[in-house]
């Protein structure tokens, strides 16, 4: 699905020229009239943290690249509990997603913390598998791969 009105920052990794801010139009397209040649990265300036690597623009070339972003209508709601099933508040939670196609890699990172009842939520997720990393004082870190399309929106993470 196209992502309208989304701001991204374009940077040539080998240049000292300033970054170029681009925004998608209502159809999710963007154009950069004078894009710098070389290795390019595209990144978000806000949450979620998005990084697109592997773009190469040769002098005089024009690229038409669909950038696949972790952006959509999916959500993950969950609770972090200990071995006895009691909530673990203030757990640090990092949700990561990646996509690779034709040498271009897109990575998205979202962060939150569990509330006093151990609950957490992430919204505006695209389809596919997301890696959830949960870390809390006194517990071993846990990594859970979760596909909202196949496994639903609710998730319980048990820490030992």
VENPEVEN-V352613 format. One record per pair of residues at least 24 apart in sequence whose ideal C-beta (glycine too) atoms are under 10 Angstrom apart, sorted by the first residue. I is the first residue (numbers start at 1). J is the second residue. Records with the same first field share a line. If there is no record, write none. Layout:
I->J, J
This chain:
1->28, 69, 71, 72, 73, 126, 127
2->26, 27, 28, 29, 66, 69, 71
3->27, 28, 29, 67, 68, 69, 70, 71, 72, 124, 126
4->28, 29
6->30, 44, 50, 67, 69, 71
7->44, 45, 46
8->41, 42, 43, 44, 45, 50, 52, 67, 69
9->41, 42, 43, 44, 45, 50
10->35, 36, 40, 41, 42, 43, 52, 55, 57
11->36, 38, 39, 40, 41, 42, 43
12->36, 37, 38, 39, 40, 41, 55, 57
13->38, 39, 40, 41, 53, 55
14->38, 39, 40
15->39, 40
19->43, 45
21->45
24->67, 69
28->66, 67, 69, 71
29->64, 66
30->67
31->62, 64
32->57, 62, 63
35->61, 62, 63
37->61
40->65
42->67, 69, 104, 106
43->107
44->69, 108, 109
47->108, 109, 110, 111, 112, 124
48->95, 96, 97, 108, 109, 110, 111, 122, 124, 125
49->96, 107, 108, 109, 110, 111
50->97, 106, 107, 108, 109, 110
51->98, 105, 106, 107, 108, 109
52->99, 104, 105, 106, 107, 108
53->100, 103, 104, 105, 106, 107
54->100, 101, 102, 103, 104, 105, 106
55->103, 104, 105
56->103, 104
65->101, 102, 104
66->101, 102, 104
67->99, 101, 104, 106
68->98, 99, 100, 101, 104, 105, 106, 126, 128
69->97, 99, 106, 108, 126
70->95, 96, 97, 98, 99, 106, 107, 108, 109, 110, 124, 125, 126, 127, 128, 130
71->97, 108, 124, 125, 126
72->123, 124, 125, 126, 127, 128, 148, 149
73->123, 124, 125, 126, 127, 148
74->122, 123, 124, 125, 126, 127, 128, 130, 147, 148, 149, 153
75->121, 122, 123, 124, 125, 148, 153, 154
76->110, 120, 121, 122, 123, 125, 130, 132, 146, 148, 151, 152, 153, 154, 155
77->119, 120, 121, 122, 123, 152, 153, 154, 155
78->114, 118, 119, 120, 121, 122, 132, 134, 144, 146, 153, 154, 155, 156, 157
79->114, 115, 117, 118, 119, 120, 154, 155, 156, 157, 158
80->113, 114, 115, 117, 118, 119, 120, 132, 134, 135, 136, 139, 142, 155, 156, 157, 158, 159
81->114, 118, 156, 157, 158, 159
82->118, 136, 138, 139, 158, 159, 160
83->139, 158, 159, 160
84->158
85->156, 158
86->118
87->114, 115, 116, 117, 118, 119
88->114, 117, 118, 134, 136, 137, 138, 139, 157, 158, 159
89->113, 114, 115, 116, 117, 118, 119, 136
90->114, 115, 116, 118, 136, 137
91->115, 118, 120, 134, 135, 136, 137, 139, 141, 142, 157, 159
92->120, 133, 134, 135, 136, 137, 141
93->120, 121, 122, 132, 133, 134, 135, 136, 157
94->131, 132, 133, 134, 135, 141, 143
95->120, 122, 125, 130, 131, 132, 133, 134, 144, 146
96->130, 131, 132, 133, 143, 145
97->125, 126, 127, 128, 129, 130, 131
98->128, 129, 130, 131
99->126, 128
109->133
114->157
118->156, 157, 159
120->155, 157
121->153
122->148, 153, 155
123->153
125->149, 153
130->155
132->157
133->157
134->158, 159
135->159
